Amino acid sequence: MYFSHFAFHFGQKFVTLRPNLSKNNLTMAYMSQEGYDKLVAELQRMESVDRPAASAAIAEARDKGDLSENAEYDAAKEWQSKLETKIAMLKQTIHDAKIIDTKNLKSDEVGILCTVEIKNVANGMTAKYRIVSGTEANNREGKISVESPIAKGLLGHKVGEKVPVKVPAGVLTFEILSISFEE
């Protein structure tokens, strides 16, 4: 079964979404080409570098004698187990990936892969975020997950709207200043 998943990541799969991406359409693994390429590279590294290293660590620990009292062997087996789980999960994510071509999307409302500039109505502070899949989220780069409270609250809204968003600290109101599809 995983062989078909593995073969899949060498091809490219594009989808065109309606501009009004609703909250219900976000159950699939929508992502940018950049995010997809990073996942494929990570999978290739895990399979070509990490997997052989884990096998070598097990072999080295096995050579040290009695396996029943060999903590190094147990640690190497645990590392290999966790690595194989990560590889399987990554293969599934890649298999489920739907690459969004942003050229076909309109920037009239907030959706996945758009860059949105917002202003906190209470304190006037502005922020700019790119809404991405959970696998691509990175706060340092200004990329927030589509599953985050702020992204969920902004989805489907347009420039000029004031949107109340429920966050862990309470409810914040944001004004949408701009929406674009920057790469």
Backbone as a printed PyTorch tensor [residue, N CA C, xyz], in Angstrom:
tensor([[[  0.8300,  -1.2030,   0.0000],
         [  0.0000,   0.0000,   0.0000],
         [  0.8650,   1.2530,   0.0000]],

        [[  1.9370,   1.2600,   0.7780],
         [  2.7670,   2.4510,   0.8390],
         [  3.5690,   2.6720,  -0.4240]],

        [[  3.7560,   1.6270,  -1.2430],
         [  4.5020,   1.8280,  -2.4710],
         [  3.7730,   2.8030,  -3.3910]],

        [[  2.4480,   2.7040,  -3.4520],
         [  1.7000,   3.6510,  -4.2790],
         [  1.8010,   5.0590,  -3.6950]],

        [[  1.8310,   5.1590,  -2.3640],
         [  1.9780,   6.4670,  -1.7300],
         [  3.3530,   7.0370,  -2.0440]],

        [[  4.3710,   6.1930,  -1.9760],
         [  5.7360,   6.6420,  -2.2110],
         [  5.9140,   7.1050,  -3.6490]],

        [[  5.3740,   6.3510,  -4.5920],
         [  5.5110,   6.7030,  -6.0050],
         [  4.7920,   8.0180,  -6.3000]],

        [[  3.7330,   8.2910,  -5.5630],
         [  2.9300,   9.4790,  -5.8070],
         [  3.7260,  10.7680,  -5.6480]],

        [[  4.6040,  10.8270,  -4.6620],
         [  5.2360,  12.1050,  -4.3540],
         [  6.1890,  12.5830,  -5.4360]],

        [[  6.5170,  11.7490,  -6.4000],
         [  7.3790,  12.2070,  -7.4800],
         [  6.5810,  12.9540,  -8.5520]],

        [[  5.2760,  12.7640,  -8.5650],
         [  4.4280,  13.4850,  -9.5080],
         [  3.9380,  14.7630,  -8.8790]],

        [[  3.1830,  15.5340,  -9.6560],
         [  2.6100,  16.7550,  -9.1060],
         [  1.1050,  16.6950,  -9.2810]],

        [[  0.4050,  17.1750,  -8.2940],
         [ -1.0410,  17.1410,  -8.3110],
         [ -1.5340,  18.5560,  -8.0270]],

        [[ -2.2530,  19.1460,  -8.9650],
         [ -2.7450,  20.5080,  -8.7920],
         [ -4.2600,  20.4980,  -8.7100]],

        [[ -4.7900,  21.3860,  -7.9210],
         [ -6.2280,  21.5770,  -7.8690],
         [ -6.5160,  23.0610,  -7.9650]],

        [[ -7.6420,  23.3730,  -8.5150],
         [ -8.0870,  24.7550,  -8.5510],
         [ -9.2810,  24.8480,  -7.6290]],

        [[ -9.2380,  25.7710,  -6.7060],
         [-10.3120,  25.9300,  -5.7380],
         [-11.1690,  27.1330,  -6.0790]],

        [[-12.3950,  27.0580,  -5.6510],
         [-13.2550,  28.2240,  -5.7860],
         [-12.6610,  29.3470,  -4.9360]],

        [[-12.8040,  30.5990,  -5.3660],
         [-12.2380,  31.6920,  -4.5920],
         [-12.8100,  31.7930,  -3.1810]],

        [[-14.0420,  31.3690,  -2.9840],
         [-14.6350,  31.4660,  -1.6480],
         [-14.4570,  30.1380,  -0.9230]],

        [[-13.2450,  29.8490,  -0.5440],
         [-12.9080,  28.6220,   0.1720],
         [-13.6070,  28.6430,   1.5230]],

        [[-14.5210,  27.7210,   1.7170],
         [-15.2770,  27.7240,   2.9680],
         [-14.5600,  26.9180,   4.0340]],

        [[-14.9820,  27.0740,   5.2710],
         [-14.3650,  26.3800,   6.3940],
         [-14.5180,  24.8630,   6.2520]],

        [[-15.5820,  24.3980,   5.6180],
         [-15.8280,  22.9680,   5.4940],
         [-14.9040,  22.2890,   4.4830]],

        [[-14.2830,  23.0240,   3.5890],
         [-13.4140,  22.4400,   2.5820],
         [-11.9930,  22.2170,   3.0860]],

        [[-11.7110,  22.4920,   4.3370],
         [-10.3390,  22.4680,   4.8110],
         [ -9.9430,  21.1490,   5.4630]],

        [[-10.7050,  20.0820,   5.2320],
         [-10.3560,  18.8030,   5.8160],
         [ -9.2470,  18.1160,   5.0250]],

        [[ -9.0100,  18.4810,   3.7920],
         [ -7.9520,  17.8930,   2.9860],
         [ -6.6370,  18.6040,   3.2980]],

        [[ -5.5430,  18.0260,   2.8490],
         [ -4.2230,  18.5950,   3.1070],
         [ -3.8620,  19.5800,   2.0090]],

        [[ -4.5210,  20.7170,   1.9930],
         [ -4.2180,  21.7580,   1.0130],
         [ -2.9020,  22.4190,   1.3790]],

        [[ -2.0550,  22.6600,   0.3930],
         [ -0.7810,  23.3040,   0.6650],
         [ -0.2190,  23.9310,  -0.5970]],

        [[  0.8060,  24.7400,  -0.3910],
         [  1.4900,  25.3830,  -1.5060],
         [  2.4820,  24.4030,  -2.1240]],

        [[  2.9340,  24.7160,  -3.3240],
         [  3.9630,  23.8890,  -3.9680],
         [  5.2270,  23.8750,  -3.1070]],

        [[  5.5580,  25.0330,  -2.5250],
         [  6.7420,  25.1370,  -1.6610],
         [  6.6340,  24.1900,  -0.4590]],

        [[  5.4850,  24.1780,   0.1890],
         [  5.2790,  23.3000,   1.3350],
         [  5.3340,  21.8310,   0.9430]],

        [[  4.7530,  21.5120,  -0.2020],
         [  4.7750,  20.1400,  -0.7050],
         [  6.2130,  19.7000,  -0.9730]],

        [[  6.9820,  20.5620,  -1.6350],
         [  8.3770,  20.2380,  -1.9500],
         [  9.2090,  20.0160,  -0.6880]],

        [[  8.9400,  20.8040,   0.3630],
         [  9.6600,  20.6310,   1.6270],
         [  9.3430,  19.2740,   2.2580]],

        [[  8.0700,  18.8690,   2.1980],
         [  7.6950,  17.5720,   2.7540],
         [  8.3530,  16.4290,   1.9910]],

        [[  8.3830,  16.5240,   0.6720],
         [  9.0150,  15.4910,  -0.1470],
         [ 10.5090,  15.4040,   0.1690]],

        [[ 11.1620,  16.5560,   0.2990],
         [ 12.5920,  16.5720,   0.6260],
         [ 12.8370,  15.9640,   2.0130]],

        [[ 11.9730,  16.2770,   2.9630],
         [ 12.1120,  15.7220,   4.3100],
         [ 11.9400,  14.2060,   4.2830]],

        [[ 10.9640,  13.7170,   3.5240],
         [ 10.7530,  12.2770,   3.3990],
         [ 11.9750,  11.6000,   2.7770]],

        [[ 12.5050,  12.1900,   1.7360],
         [ 13.6800,  11.6090,   1.0890],
         [ 14.8770,  11.5680,   2.0450]],

        [[ 15.0480,  12.6280,   2.8440],
         [ 16.1400,  12.6540,   3.8190],
         [ 15.9440,  11.5690,   4.8690]],

        [[ 14.7180,  11.4440,   5.3720],
         [ 14.4430,  10.4370,   6.3960],
         [ 14.7130,   9.0280,   5.8730]],

        [[ 14.3170,   8.7790,   4.6330],
         [ 14.4860,   7.4380,   4.0700],
         [ 15.9290,   7.1510,   3.6590]],

        [[ 16.6490,   8.1540,   3.2010],
         [ 18.0060,   7.9050,   2.7000],
         [ 19.1060,   8.1580,   3.7330]],

        [[ 18.8380,   8.9600,   4.7600],
         [ 19.8620,   9.2740,   5.7570],
         [ 19.4860,   8.7190,   7.1410]],

        [[ 18.3260,   9.0920,   7.6310],
         [ 17.9400,   8.7170,   8.9950],
         [ 17.6850,   7.2150,   9.1550]],

        [[ 16.9780,   6.6120,   8.1850],
         [ 16.6720,   5.1850,   8.2880],
         [ 17.9530,   4.3390,   8.3250]],

        [[ 18.9150,   4.5580,   7.4030],
         [ 20.1640,   3.7860,   7.4940],
         [ 20.9420,   4.0610,   8.7900]],

        [[ 20.8810,   5.2880,   9.2800],
         [ 21.5720,   5.6160,  10.5330],
         [ 20.9440,   4.8560,  11.7020]],

        [[ 19.6220,   4.7420,  11.7040],
         [ 18.9440,   3.9990,  12.7690],
         [ 19.3130,   2.5210,  12.6990]],

        [[ 19.3520,   1.9640,  11.5030],
         [ 19.7420,   0.5570,  11.3410],
         [ 21.1830,   0.3290,  11.7940]],

        [[ 22.0600,   1.2530,  11.4590],
         [ 23.4630,   1.1500,  11.8640],
         [ 23.5980,   1.2290,  13.3810]],

        [[ 22.8190,   2.0970,  14.0230],
         [ 22.8610,   2.2310,  15.4820],
         [ 22.3920,   0.9470,  16.1550]],

        [[ 21.3730,   0.3010,  15.5760],
         [ 20.8820,  -0.9640,  16.1260],
         [ 21.9560,  -2.0410,  15.9720]],

        [[ 22.5620,  -2.1010,  14.7980],
         [ 23.6020,  -3.1040,  14.5560],
         [ 24.7960,  -2.9050,  15.4970]],

        [[ 25.1890,  -1.6610,  15.6870],
         [ 26.3100,  -1.3630,  16.5730],
         [ 25.9930,  -1.7640,  18.0140]],

        [[ 24.7750,  -1.4440,  18.4500],
         [ 24.3710,  -1.7890,  19.8240],
         [ 24.2670,  -3.3000,  19.9860]],

        [[ 23.7880,  -3.9940,  18.9500],
         [ 23.6540,  -5.4420,  18.9940],
         [ 25.0260,  -6.1120,  19.1560]],

        [[ 26.0270,  -5.5190,  18.5300],
         [ 27.3810,  -6.0720,  18.6000],
         [ 28.0090,  -5.9470,  19.9870]],

        [[ 27.4030,  -5.1650,  20.8450],
         [ 27.9660,  -4.9290,  22.1800],
         [ 27.5780,  -6.0010,  23.1920]],

        [[ 26.8260,  -7.0080,  22.7640],
         [ 26.5750,  -8.1200,  23.6700],
         [ 25.1300,  -8.3290,  24.0320]],

        [[ 24.9010,  -8.7530,  25.2550],
         [ 23.5990,  -9.1750,  25.7730],
         [ 22.5310,  -8.1030,  25.5440]],

        [[ 21.5150,  -8.4420,  24.7360],
         [ 20.4600,  -7.4760,  24.3890],
         [ 19.4890,  -7.2280,  25.5460]],

        [[ 19.3930,  -8.1680,  26.4790],
         [ 18.4400,  -7.9920,  27.5830],
         [ 18.8650,  -6.8900,  28.5500]],

        [[ 20.1480,  -6.5650,  28.5740],
         [ 20.6370,  -5.5090,  29.4650],
         [ 21.3240,  -4.3900,  28.6880]],

        [[ 20.9320,  -4.2040,  27.4630],
         [ 21.6030,  -3.2430,  26.5880],
         [ 20.6950,  -2.0300,  26.3500]],

        [[ 20.8850,  -0.9940,  27.1360],
         [ 20.0560,   0.2180,  27.0200],
         [ 20.2770,   0.9140,  25.6800]],

        [[ 21.4860,   0.8240,  25.1680],
         [ 21.7930,   1.4490,  23.8750],
         [ 20.9780,   0.7940,  22.7580]],

        [[ 20.8280,  -0.5140,  22.8320],
         [ 20.0260,  -1.2540,  21.8470],
         [ 18.5620,  -0.8450,  21.9440]],

        [[ 18.0440,  -0.7750,  23.1680],
         [ 16.6490,  -0.3700,  23.3710],
         [ 16.3980,   1.0370,  22.8440]],

        [[ 17.3370,   1.9490,  23.0990],
         [ 17.1930,   3.3310,  22.6280],
         [ 17.2190,   3.3890,  21.0950]],

        [[ 18.0960,   2.6130,  20.4800],
         [ 18.1820,   2.5970,  19.0160],
         [ 16.9060,   2.0240,  18.4030]],

        [[ 16.3500,   0.9730,  19.0100],
         [ 15.0900,   0.3820,  18.5180],
         [ 13.9340,   1.3750,  18.6650]],

        [[ 13.9190,   2.1050,  19.7820],
         [ 12.8650,   3.1060,  19.9950],
         [ 12.9750,   4.2270,  18.9640]],

        [[ 14.2020,   4.6830,  18.6970],
         [ 14.4330,   5.7250,  17.6830],
         [ 13.9370,   5.2390,  16.3210]],

        [[ 14.2680,   3.9940,  15.9820],
         [ 13.8440,   3.4480,  14.6900],
         [ 12.3190,   3.3780,  14.6150]],

        [[ 11.6870,   2.9800,  15.6910],
         [ 10.2270,   2.8860,  15.7210],
         [  9.5790,   4.2590,  15.5080]],

        [[ 10.0880,   5.2610,  16.2150],
         [  9.5550,   6.6190,  16.0660],
         [  9.7980,   7.1480,  14.6510]],

        [[ 10.9700,   6.8500,  14.0980],
         [ 11.3050,   7.2770,  12.7450],
         [ 10.3520,   6.6530,  11.7300]],

        [[ 10.0880,   5.3740,  11.8610],
         [  9.1850,   4.6990,  10.9240],
         [  7.7620,   5.2480,  11.0310]],

        [[  7.3480,   5.6090,  12.2340],
         [  6.0330,   6.2280,  12.4130],
         [  5.9830,   7.5790,  11.7080]],

        [[  7.0300,   8.3790,  11.8720],
         [  7.0880,   9.6860,  11.2070],
         [  7.0840,   9.5340,   9.6940]],

        [[  7.8280,   8.5670,   9.1890],
         [  7.8700,   8.3330,   7.7390],
         [  6.4850,   7.9530,   7.2300]],

        [[  5.8030,   7.0550,   7.9240],
         [  4.4570,   6.6430,   7.5100],
         [  3.4880,   7.8220,   7.5190]],

        [[  3.5630,   8.6640,   8.5570],
         [  2.6790,   9.8300,   8.6370],
         [  2.9830,  10.8240,   7.5240]],

        [[  4.2610,  11.0260,   7.2390],
         [  4.6650,  11.9510,   6.1880],
         [  4.2110,  11.4470,   4.8220]],

        [[  4.3340,  10.1480,   4.5860],
         [  3.8560,   9.5650,   3.3230],
         [  2.3520,   9.7860,   3.1670]],

        [[  1.6120,   9.6230,   4.2610],
         [  0.1620,   9.8250,   4.1980],
         [ -0.1720,  11.2860,   3.9090]],

        [[  0.5440,  12.2110,   4.5470],
         [  0.3180,  13.6420,   4.2970],
         [  0.6020,  13.9780,   2.8410]],

        [[  1.6970,  13.4510,   2.3110],
         [  2.0500,  13.7030,   0.9130],
         [  0.9960,  13.0980,  -0.0110]],

        [[  0.5330,  11.9170,   0.3300],
         [ -0.5050,  11.2760,  -0.4870],
         [ -1.7940,  12.0990,  -0.5090]],

        [[ -2.1560,  12.6640,   0.6350],
         [ -3.3980,  13.4340,   0.7450],
         [ -3.2630,  14.8800,   0.2780]],

        [[ -2.0580,  15.2930,  -0.0770],
         [ -1.8020,  16.6940,  -0.4190],
         [ -2.5430,  17.1190,  -1.6810]],

        [[ -3.0600,  18.3000,  -1.6160],
         [ -3.6740,  18.9640,  -2.7650],
         [ -2.9600,  20.3020,  -2.9060]],

        [[ -2.2130,  20.4410,  -3.9800],
         [ -1.4410,  21.6630,  -4.1950],
         [ -2.3640,  22.7150,  -4.8010]],

        [[ -2.3750,  23.8650,  -4.1790],
         [ -3.2490,  24.9480,  -4.6290],
         [ -2.4640,  25.8730,  -5.5390]],

        [[ -3.0040,  26.1270,  -6.7010],
         [ -2.4160,  27.0740,  -7.6370],
         [ -3.0430,  28.4360,  -7.3500]],

        [[ -2.3010,  29.3200,  -6.6930],
         [ -2.8560,  30.6020,  -6.2600],
         [ -3.1620,  31.5440,  -7.4120]],

        [[ -2.6610,  31.2650,  -8.6030],
         [ -2.9420,  32.1310,  -9.7500],
         [ -4.4280,  32.1340, -10.1010]],

        [[ -5.1250,  31.0620,  -9.7490],
         [ -6.5440,  30.9510, -10.0770],
         [ -7.4670,  31.4040,  -8.9450]],

        [[ -6.8990,  31.9050,  -7.8750],
         [ -7.7120,  32.3450,  -6.7480],
         [ -7.8650,  33.8630,  -6.7720]],

        [[ -8.9960,  34.3190,  -6.3080],
         [ -9.2430,  35.7660,  -6.2200],
         [ -8.9730,  36.2160,  -4.7870]],

        [[ -8.5130,  37.4370,  -4.6660],
         [ -8.1670,  37.9340,  -3.3340],
         [ -9.2580,  38.8120,  -2.7390]],

        [[-10.5180,  38.4930,  -3.0290],
         [-11.5860,  39.3170,  -2.4760],
         [-12.0340,  38.8600,  -1.0880]],

        [[-11.6460,  37.6420,  -0.6770],
         [-11.9470,  37.2110,   0.6860],
         [-10.8420,  36.3010,   1.2040]],

        [[-10.7370,  36.2250,   2.5130],
         [ -9.6690,  35.4710,   3.1610],
         [ -9.8520,  33.9770,   2.9110]],

        [[ -8.7820,  33.3300,   2.4810],
         [ -8.7760,  31.8880,   2.2490],
         [ -7.3810,  31.3410,   2.4580]],

        [[ -7.2480,  30.0520,   2.2960],
         [ -5.9540,  29.4140,   2.4880],
         [ -4.9650,  29.9190,   1.4410]],

        [[ -3.7200,  30.0980,   1.8460],
         [ -2.5880,  30.5940,   1.0660],
         [ -2.6540,  32.0830,   0.7370]],

        [[ -3.6190,  32.7750,   1.3020],
         [ -3.6350,  34.2200,   1.0920],
         [ -2.8090,  34.8840,   2.1880]],

        [[ -2.3380,  36.0760,   1.8900],
         [ -1.6670,  36.9000,   2.8910],
         [ -2.6710,  37.9620,   3.3000]],

        [[ -2.9170,  38.0530,   4.5770],
         [ -3.9200,  38.9850,   5.0780],
         [ -3.2650,  39.9360,   6.0750]],

        [[ -3.5510,  41.2230,   5.9060],
         [ -3.0810,  42.2140,   6.8630],
         [ -4.2790,  42.6220,   7.7020]],

        [[ -4.0880,  42.5380,   9.0270],
         [ -5.1910,  42.8380,   9.9420],
         [ -4.7520,  43.8670,  10.9790]],

        [[ -5.7520,  44.5430,  11.5450],
         [ -5.4980,  45.5030,  12.6130],
         [ -6.3620,  45.1230,  13.8040]],

        [[ -5.7230,  45.0510,  14.9680],
         [ -6.4490,  44.8060,  16.1970],
         [ -7.1880,  46.1030,  16.5270]],

        [[ -8.5010,  46.0580,  16.5220],
         [ -9.3140,  47.2550,  16.7290],
         [ -9.0860,  47.8570,  18.1140]],

        [[ -8.8440,  47.0310,  19.1180],
         [ -8.6850,  47.5090,  20.4920],
         [ -7.4100,  48.3210,  20.6930]],

        [[ -6.2920,  47.8980,  20.1140],
         [ -5.0370,  48.6000,  20.3790],
         [ -4.3800,  49.2030,  19.1300]],

        [[ -4.9580,  48.9850,  17.9670],
         [ -4.4380,  49.5820,  16.7390],
         [ -3.2280,  48.8860,  16.1360]],

        [[ -2.7490,  47.8150,  16.7540],
         [ -1.5840,  47.1050,  16.2300],
         [ -1.9600,  46.3380,  14.9650]],

        [[ -1.0450,  46.3540,  14.0000],
         [ -1.2910,  45.6230,  12.7600],
         [ -0.3660,  44.4120,  12.6760]],

        [[ -0.8070,  43.4400,  11.9140],
         [ -0.0140,  42.2260,  11.6860],
         [ -0.3440,  41.7200,  10.2860]],

        [[  0.6180,  41.0240,   9.7130],
         [  0.4470,  40.4530,   8.3850],
         [  0.7470,  38.9600,   8.4880]],

        [[ -0.1900,  38.1170,   8.0530],
         [ -0.0390,  36.6750,   8.1390],
         [ -0.3480,  36.0350,   6.7980]],

        [[  0.3470,  34.9420,   6.5320],
         [ -0.0100,  34.0920,   5.3970],
         [ -0.6910,  32.8770,   6.0040]],

        [[ -1.8790,  32.5490,   5.5210],
         [ -2.6360,  31.4210,   6.0470],
         [ -2.2480,  30.1770,   5.2410]],

        [[ -1.7090,  29.2030,   5.9460],
         [ -1.1690,  28.0060,   5.2970],
         [ -1.6950,  26.7470,   5.9910]],

        [[ -1.3540,  25.5880,   5.4340],
         [ -1.7330,  24.3250,   6.0640],
         [ -0.9610,  24.1600,   7.3740]],

        [[ -1.4250,  23.2610,   8.2120],
         [ -0.7640,  23.0130,   9.4870],
         [  0.6770,  22.5720,   9.3270]],

        [[  0.9830,  21.8500,   8.2480],
         [  2.3550,  21.3780,   8.0370],
         [  3.3040,  22.4930,   7.6440]],

        [[  2.7780,  23.6090,   7.1370],
         [  3.6210,  24.7200,   6.6920],
         [  3.7130,  25.8540,   7.7030]],

        [[  2.8990,  25.8140,   8.7480],
         [  2.8370,  26.9180,   9.7140],
         [  4.1990,  27.1840,  10.3510]],

        [[  4.5270,  28.4750,  10.4660],
         [  5.7900,  28.8990,  11.0740],
         [  5.6200,  30.3570,  11.4900]],

        [[  5.4340,  30.5970,  12.7740],
         [  5.1810,  31.9570,  13.2640],
         [  6.3070,  32.9210,  12.9420]],

        [[  7.5490,  32.4530,  12.9590],
         [  8.6860,  33.3280,  12.6590],
         [  8.6250,  33.8750,  11.2380]],

        [[  8.0450,  33.1000,  10.3400],
         [  7.9150,  33.5240,   8.9460],
         [  6.5690,  34.2000,   8.6760]],

        [[  5.7560,  34.3690,   9.7100],
         [  4.4510,  34.9980,   9.5410],
         [  3.4340,  34.0780,   8.8910]],

        [[  3.6360,  32.7640,   9.0000],
         [  2.7180,  31.7840,   8.4190],
         [  1.9360,  31.1370,   9.5570]],

        [[  0.6000,  31.3060,   9.5200],
         [ -0.2280,  30.7000,  10.5600],
         [ -1.0720,  29.5870,   9.9590]],

        [[ -1.3340,  28.5960,  10.7760],
         [ -2.1120,  27.4390,  10.3410],
         [ -3.5650,  27.8290,  10.0880]],

        [[ -4.1250,  27.2350,   9.0540],
         [ -5.5300,  27.4610,   8.7380],
         [ -6.4190,  26.9670,   9.8810]],

        [[ -5.8720,  26.0920,  10.7350],
         [ -6.6240,  25.5830,  11.8810],
         [ -6.5050,  26.4760,  13.1140]],

        [[ -5.6780,  27.5280,  13.0580],
         [ -5.5080,  28.4050,  14.2140],
         [ -6.7660,  29.2410,  14.4320]],

        [[ -6.9960,  29.6780,  15.6730],
         [ -8.1980,  30.4690,  15.9540],
         [ -8.3060,  31.7360,  15.0980]],

        [[ -7.1970,  32.4370,  14.8850],
         [ -7.2500,  33.6690,  14.0940],
         [ -7.6220,  33.3630,  12.6490]],

        [[ -6.9620,  32.3690,  12.0500],
         [ -7.2620,  32.0220,  10.6560],
         [ -8.7060,  31.5610,  10.5070]],

        [[ -9.1480,  30.6990,  11.4070],
         [-10.5340,  30.2180,  11.3350],
         [-11.5210,  31.3780,  11.4040]],

        [[-11.2430,  32.3450,  12.2720],
         [-12.1400,  33.4860,  12.4300],
         [-12.1640,  34.3990,  11.2110]],

        [[-11.0520,  34.4760,  10.4810],
         [-10.9570,  35.3880,   9.3410],
         [-11.4440,  34.7780,   8.0270]],

        [[-11.4460,  33.4500,   7.9180],
         [-11.8150,  32.7910,   6.6620],
         [-13.1690,  33.2610,   6.1410]],

        [[-13.1840,  33.5820,   4.8500],
         [-14.4240,  33.9760,   4.1950],
         [-14.7890,  35.4430,   4.3290]],

        [[-14.0350,  36.2090,   5.1080],
         [-14.3380,  37.6300,   5.2950],
         [-13.5700,  38.4910,   4.2940]],

        [[-14.0330,  39.7160,   4.0930],
         [-13.4890,  40.6010,   3.0580],
         [-12.8070,  41.8330,   3.6590]],

        [[-12.0710,  42.5310,   2.8190],
         [-11.3750,  43.7560,   3.2150],
         [-12.3910,  44.7620,   3.7620]],

        [[-12.0310,  45.3890,   4.8700],
         [-12.8880,  46.3930,   5.4940],
         [-13.7840,  45.8250,   6.5820]],

        [[-13.9820,  44.5330,   6.6020],
         [-14.8400,  43.9290,   7.6270],
         [-14.1220,  43.9020,   8.9720]],

        [[-14.9190,  44.0980,  10.0350],
         [-14.4120,  43.9490,  11.4030],
         [-14.9400,  42.6160,  11.9110]],

        [[-13.9910,  41.7310,  12.2670],
         [-14.3270,  40.3480,  12.5720],
         [-13.9760,  40.0170,  14.0170]],

        [[-14.9610,  39.6020,  14.8270],
         [-14.6410,  39.1400,  16.1830],
         [-14.0680,  37.7250,  16.0930]],

        [[-12.9330,  37.5150,  16.7370],
         [-12.2610,  36.2170,  16.6810],
         [-12.0560,  35.7130,  18.1050]],

        [[-12.5310,  34.4990,  18.3550],
         [-12.3680,  33.8920,  19.6770],
         [-10.9870,  33.2560,  19.7540]],

        [[-10.1890,  33.7310,  20.6830],
         [ -8.8400,  33.2110,  20.9310],
         [ -8.7870,  32.7510,  22.3900]],

        [[ -7.7470,  32.0130,  22.7800],
         [ -7.6800,  31.5460,  24.1720],
         [ -7.8070,  32.6560,  25.2140]],

        [[ -7.3490,  33.8640,  24.8890],
         [ -7.4020,  34.9690,  25.8560],
         [ -8.7520,  35.6750,  25.8870]],

        [[ -9.6730,  35.2860,  25.0150],
         [-10.9800,  35.9410,  24.9540],
         [-11.3850,  36.1830,  23.5110]],

        [[-12.0700,  37.2930,  23.2790],
         [-12.5000,  37.6360,  21.9250],
         [-11.7970,  38.9230,  21.5050]],

        [[-11.1120,  38.8620,  20.3650],
         [-10.4460,  40.0330,  19.7930],
         [-11.1630,  40.4020,  18.5070]],

        [[-11.2270,  41.6910,  18.2240],
         [-11.8380,  42.1390,  16.9800],
         [-10.7510,  42.6610,  16.0540]],

        [[-10.7150,  42.1150,  14.8420],
         [ -9.7320,  42.5140,  13.8430],
         [-10.4260,  43.1380,  12.6550]],

        [[ -9.7930,  44.1760,  12.1090],
         [-10.2580,  44.7630,  10.8570],
         [ -9.3320,  44.2410,   9.7680]],

        [[ -9.9070,  43.7620,   8.6770],
         [ -9.1040,  43.2460,   7.5620],
         [ -8.6960,  44.4320,   6.6890]],

        [[ -7.3930,  44.6840,   6.6020],
         [ -6.8700,  45.8060,   5.8380],
         [ -6.5680,  45.4620,   4.3820]],

        [[ -6.0360,  44.2660,   4.1460],
         [ -5.7430,  43.8430,   2.7770],
         [ -5.6620,  42.3350,   2.6880]],

        [[ -5.8980,  41.8320,   1.4710],
         [ -5.8030,  40.4070,   1.1720],
         [ -5.0610,  40.2860,  -0.1480]],

        [[ -4.0570,  39.3970,  -0.1780],
         [ -3.3200,  39.1840,  -1.4280],
         [ -2.8160,  37.7470,  -1.4690]],

        [[ -2.3260,  37.3510,  -2.6330],
         [ -1.7210,  36.0220,  -2.7980],
         [ -0.2840,  36.2100,  -3.2040]],

        [[  0.5470,  36.4580,  -2.2060],
         [  1.9900,  36.6440,  -2.4410],
         [  2.6640,  35.2960,  -2.3340]],

        [[  3.7060,  35.1100,  -3.0940],
         [  4.4700,  33.8680,  -3.0050],
         [  5.6160,  34.0290,  -2.0480]]])
